[in-house]
Amino acid sequence: MKLIVPSQEQNELLLAWLQKRLGGGDVPCQCFAIMDGKRLVGVLSYFNYRWPNIECAFYCEDYRWALNRDGIVEAFSYPFIQLKCNRVTALVERKNKIARKMVQRLGFKEEGMLRKAGPKGDIFVYGLLPEDLKLRKYRHEKPKSTASA
């Protein structure tokens, strides 16, 4: 699994792909393609940047990328190194147990619940600080590739 930084045009296509799967409006964001060889298996998106915080959303057909050390370093280099954020926020639907487990595996901490805030009910709020990232010794590495999708 590999994270790819898209061109501006590709970013718009990835955003449309993500919105079709997650729903939601047209929010400006930076997307990253999660590739398995030449196949797109997911999209990671950062949006609502208000320094020192940024929100993230993702959809994956295969969550193995979250266990890939290089993929995690690349995924969090953008908010923590490039944008110099102090935290990343993830909002996850209560019923999406797979995503909740995945964000916890990455080091996100559950911070609260927004009652009836999502189309399917409650939303959990998760926060990630650089020191929470499970791969602590890698959290300040720069991404190895900036290839286009």
Steps between C-alpha positions, in 0.01 A plus 500: 500500500627842408383857557510722190485880495271595208507795262229766550279340233550153649425643846155610377433152358606337827275736696204403278587131552510552878177701511317228308596248768472715813245758393549860592533830327763662286766593757845616383756244608829331425450137401751217486443187292552168677622263230551125490722473196307685229162458671341779704382345828437811704525872552633692800384859516602796717260795529373778731855619566499754780848503641596325724230241414393321184229239446540178305266255335572183311336216322680177426402176343803351675624641832836318483658838407447605863739226606764603245772697676605703194138580417435632849813716494395646166137547606589704807795688352253732329323637811780470754805594291377704203215687673660493848169398660484405866213256445290310250129445567300207364122471521377141479143371500414297807391202288825488300688267732772418245594868456484564874736211564735619225532858630567364848772274357664806347504669840192723485337553839122506543408848626124502496179440311279727293146374553296451181758701302522259207255359250512165682501636856776583742853601401811433710770768511859373494815709536859420408800694628848429361598331828194270475602358163570131552820515294663764719851461362366561148265792564748769396625329184437671170307309233715292266301561184294775347413319179176585325217251467 
